[in-house]
Amino acid sequence: MQYFLATLAILLLNACASTVTSITKDQNKELKENTGYLLLGIQTNLDLKSIRINGPQNIELSSSDIKEGSNYFLIDLSAGQYTLDQLKLSRYWRRELTDEENWHFNVIPGKISYVGHLEVNTWGYWYPITKVELVNRSSESLEFLEDNFSNILRERPIVYGGSGKDDFFDFIESQYKEQK
């Protein structure tokens, strides 16, 4: 009976996450009060099934958007602290991201919060080994926004919301103001 209740609880919790996709190129969405943009880069050597993110708004990035190679997600979300929770590598394999690892990030209201680049490398077939790392590639993310979402970047500041401290975006903004 306890096994059944635990399984039911897990299924109910998984059902609470809504599947989201990145906004389309140069789409300028009106942000609701207390929401911001999440910018997450993903580099993977295989197609992933899903990525679950928990926080004020539980979401799941779907397999249609997590293809092999390099991708970016720009999503409007409720402001607050989020956690990368689980990677589903395939129908049968998944990787839980534990609290000891640094998978927490913040979405700041009215801003674009770049939280890092999720690098997922998997090798092996029957018992795959997966290395997952969240790295900071601020300059690449800025180039992505300039090329694909320049209208949003003009209207909203970009900040680093990942773990640790990064002053790159503040430095770029101060250089831009000095030029004016």
C-alpha positions, 0 to 999 in steps of 0.5 A: 500500500505504501508503494502505491501511495508513493507512486501515486504522489510522484505521478501527481507531482509530475502532472503539476509541471506544465510543458513549455517551449521557448518564445519565437524569434523577436516575439515581444511578449507583454510580461505580467506583474512579478514575471521575468524572462529565463534564458537558459542555454543547453548543449547536449550530445543527444536528444533529451526527453525532458528537463524538469524545473521546479519553483514558483511555476513548475515547468518541463522543457519538452523533447521537441525543443531539446535536440542534440547540439546547442539550443537556447530557451527564452521563457517568461516565468513567475519571479523567484528561485528555481531548481533544475530538478531532473533530466530525462535522457530517454524513455528509460533513463533519467538523472536526478539533480541533487541539492548538493549540486548547484542547480538553483537560479533566480528569475528576476521580475522585469528582467532577462535572467541568464542562468547558465548553459546546461551541458549534458554529455552522455556515453554508453548504451546499456548503462549510460554515464551522463555528465551534467554541468551548468556553466556560465557563457554570458558573452555567448548568451548576449550574442544570442539575444542580440541576434534573435531577440534584439527588441526584448534586449532593448527594452529589458536589462539582462542579469546573471541569475545563476550560481556565483557572481558575474559582473559581465552584464553590468560591465557591458551596460556601463560601457554602453552608457559611457558611449552615449 
